[in-house]
Amino acid sequence: MKEKARPRLRGHFPLFPVLLALSAWFPLQGGAEENCLWMNAATAGGLLGGAASMSVVRVSPKSANIHAANAISGAGPTSADPDSIKYSGNGIDDSDCTFTRHSGSMTGELRIEVRTMNDPAREFSNFAARCDPHGTALNAIGNEASECAVDGKAGENTEQVVGRVRDRAFVIRLRVSGPSMPPELLREKVRKAAEIVSGNLF
């Protein structure tokens, strides 16, 4: 006796493809929160000499239309979609990005802070004071940028760049502990980081 064909239910889909799609989507959603707008981990790792871990802290997060950092820009990731109506000013979250690399007895850390200023002419002096009066002016990086060494613990060498792009101040600090890195190389690396960040802030 021939078995009757079971009726098919309309609107029902196989479960496995749906679960597969969801499993691919959720990790992407979780990772989006750990995106640094000013530099990606690969670029930071290049400055630190190897693969680096990343942490991002949003400061007073705003509901902006932010796009993930990418590698289209020749200097590194672009910070956001320039066509977005919320691209400039307070539309993008201020944030702190920290990239860390451990290799044997050496530890390297690159920290990027970005803050929006309501009154740049008045407020930027507080940021510039981090390098005054011994800072070296960097005319080709953003506006009013300067670079200086920072006193730290024994066995640590730290260089930082402070600058701004219009109403956004940035502070970039590169710290290396363990085997000594020549000061001129440390300065070169922190200046390169500043070029990338300021380029992505424009």
N, C-alpha and C positions, 0 to 999 in steps of 0.2 A: 504494500500500500504506500502510495507516494505521500511523503510528509509535506504538509502545507507550509508554504513560505510565510515567515513571520513578517507582519506589516512593519514598514519603516516609519519611524517617528520623524516628522518634519521639524527642522529647527534644532536638532541635536547633532553635536559634533563629537568625534572621538576625543576621549579625555586626555590621552597621552600628549598629542601636539599642543594642547592648551597648557598643560602643566609645564611642558618644555619651554614654551614661550614665556610663561610667568617666571620660571627660574632664571631665565636670561635677563629679564627686565628688572627684577628686584635688586640684584647686585649693582646694576647701573644706577638705580635710584639712590641706593645707600652711598655709593662712591661719590655722587655729585656733591654731597655736603663737604667732602674733603678736597675740594678743588681750590687751588690758589689762583687768584685772578691775575697776579703779577708775574708769576714764573711757574713753569712746571717742574716736576721732580727730576726729569731727565736733564734739563738745563742746569738746575742746581747741583745735581750730581757731577756734572762735568766740571763745575767750578770747585767742588769739594774733592774731586779726584776719584770718584766711584759712586756706586749706587747709594742713594740717600733716602731716609724715611722722611715723611712730611706730616706736619700737624698744622691745622688752620683754626684760628680763633676769630670769629666774627665779633666786631665791636658795634653795638647798637644796630643790629641787622635791620635792614629796610626791605620792603617787598618790591625789589627792582626786577626788571626783566633781564636777568643776567644770563649770559651764554658761557659755556665752559671754555676754559683756556685751551688754545690749540697751538699748532706749530706752523701756522701759515706765515707769520711774520718772520722775516729774515733774522731778526734779533731775538726771536723766541716766541712765546705764545702771545696772541692778542688778548687783551684784557676783557673785551666784550664786543658785541656787535655795534659798530659805529652808527648803523642805521636805526638802532633802537632809540625811541624817543627819551628813554631814561638812561642814555649812555653816560652823560656828563654830570658833574657836580655831585649832589647828594644822592643821585639815583643808584650809585654802586655802593655796596657795603664796604665800610672801612674794615680792615682785617689785619691780623698778624699771621704771617706764614713763617714757620720754622722748619728748616731742612737740616737733618743730622746724619752724619756718617761716622761709623766706628770702624777702625781698621787696626788691629793689634793694639799698640799703646797710643795710637793717634785718634783724637776725636776732633771732628770739624763741625761747626755749626754756622749756618747762614740764616739770619733772621731779617725779615722784611716787615716793616710797619708802615701802614698808609692811613692817613687821617685827613678828613675834609675840614677845611677852615672856613668859618663864616666871614672872617675879616683877615685875609692873608697878610695885609700890610702890618697889622698889629700882632697877629698870632704866630706868624712864622718865626719871629725873634726868639720865641721859647724853644723852637726846634733848633734854630741856628746856634743857640747857646751851647748845645751839646758838643760843638766843635770849636767854638771860640775860646780863647783868642789864638789858638795854635793851628787852626784849620788851613788847608791848602785849597784855594779856589779852583773849581772845576768848571771852566766856562762852557764846555761843550755838552754838559749833562743837565737837562732840565733848566730850572731857573734858580739862581743863587745857591748852587750846590757847592759843598766843601767836603774835604776828606781829612780825617785825622786818626791818630792812634788812640787807643783807649787803654787805660791802666786796668790790669786784671790780676788774676792769681798768678803765683809763681809758675812758670812753665807754660803760660798761655800768652799768645800773641793775638791782639784784636785790632782790627781796623774798621772804621765806619765812614759812611757817606750820608750826609744830611742835605736834602734839597727839596724842591717843590716843582710841581707842574701846575701852573695857574693856581687854583684854590685847594690843591691837594699836596700835603706835605708827605715826604717819605724819609724813613730812616733805615739804612741797611747796615747791618753789622755782621762781619765775618770773623769768627773766632776759631783758632786752631790751638790745640794743646797736644803735648807729646813731642815727638821729633820736631825740631825747629824748622819752620819754613822761612826762607829769606824774606825780609820785610818788603823788598821791592816786588816780589811775587805775590805776596798777600795784598799789597796795595793794588796791583794790576787786577787781581781777581775781584776785589770789592768794587773797583771802578767799573769793571765789565758788568757786574751785577747791577750797578746803578744805571748803566746805559740801557740795559734790558728793561728794568722797571720803569724808568722815566719814559722810554719809548712806548711802553704799553699804557702809560698814563695819558699820553697825548691823544 
